[in-house]
Amino acid sequence: MMDSKPSIDLAQRFAHLREIVVMYRSRLTQLEAEVLTLFEVNELEAIASSIRERERIERRVEKLEEFVSRWEEQDDLRID
């Protein structure tokens, strides 16, 4: 028995994931500026924390981009 719910548009979801990637990349740029400031005040622990965050974000961005690239290529992006 099918509900009368609207279909889920996966293309919109992929667009949203690309927006998230853009936000992550923006955060990476912010982290670069923060690290420079932290170097100036010799905050080594905070620098290490920022580097770990950068690495975590970079891995996440890579996985999201791979996911979108892989599944967006499918012909039918709608689930009815």
ZADO-225067 format. One record per residue (C-alpha): x, y, z; residue in three letters. Coordinates in steps of 0.001 Angstrom, whole numbers, padded with zeros to 6 digits, always signed. Example, Ala and Ser with C-alpha at 12.3 -4.5 7.8 and 13.67 -1.06 7.14 Angstrom:
2
+012300-004500+007800ALA +013670-001060+007140SER 
// end
This chain:
80
+000000+000000+000000MET +001538+003294-001110MET +001248+006533+000818ASP +000383+009730-000979SER +003595+011311+000306LYS +005603+013316-002234PRO +008561+011544-003798SER +012026+012142-002418ILE +014165+014072-004876ASP +017674+012719-004508LEU +019046+015437-006785ALA +018019+017976-004135GLN +019739+015893-001482ARG +022929+015806-003530PHE +022721+019576-003965ALA +022409+019888-000200HIS +025452+017645+000292LEU +027429+019862-002102ARG +026404+022890+000001GLU +027710+021083+003081ILE +031014+020484+001293VAL +031223+024223+000541VAL +030640+024976+004238MET +033347+022492+005223TYR +035771+024105+002772ARG +034943+027486+004277SER +035736+026074+007708ARG +039084+024844+006386LEU +039897+028384+005284THR +038942+029674+008733GLN +041155+027053+010355LEU +044134+028210+008298GLU +043695+031757+009597ALA +043204+030503+013160GLU +046396+028445+013000VAL +048384+031475+011875LEU +047045+033437+014830THR +047807+030558+017174LEU +051383+030371+015893PHE +051811+034048+016706GLU +050840+033434+020344VAL +052598+030051+020557ASN +049484+028003+021422GLU +050837+024595+020467LEU +047990+022535+021937GLU +045394+024625+020097ALA +047407+024316+016879ILE +047460+020534+017245ALA +043710+020527+017843SER +043139+022659+014734SER +045276+020329+012658ILE +043282+017319+013847ARG +040045+019137+012985GLU +041393+020007+009540ARG +042316+016392+008879GLU +038892+015194+010046ARG +037117+017723+007809ILE +039308+016877+004813GLU +038470+013166+005179ARG +034767+013970+005494ARG +034820+016226+002416VAL +036584+013550+000399GLU +034022+010912+001418LYS +031059+013190+000704LEU +032403+014137-002715GLU +033021+010489-003577GLU +029532+009538-002395PHE +027807+012256-004416VAL +029917+011549-007474SER +029215+007830-007325ARG +025463+007977-006775TRP +024635+011115-008712GLU +025678+009378-011914GLU +022679+007065-011626GLN +020021+007728-014264ASP +017010+007678-011945ASP +017436+010020-008972LEU +013857+009830-007724ARG +012223+007425-005329ILE +008444+007375-005683ASP 
// end
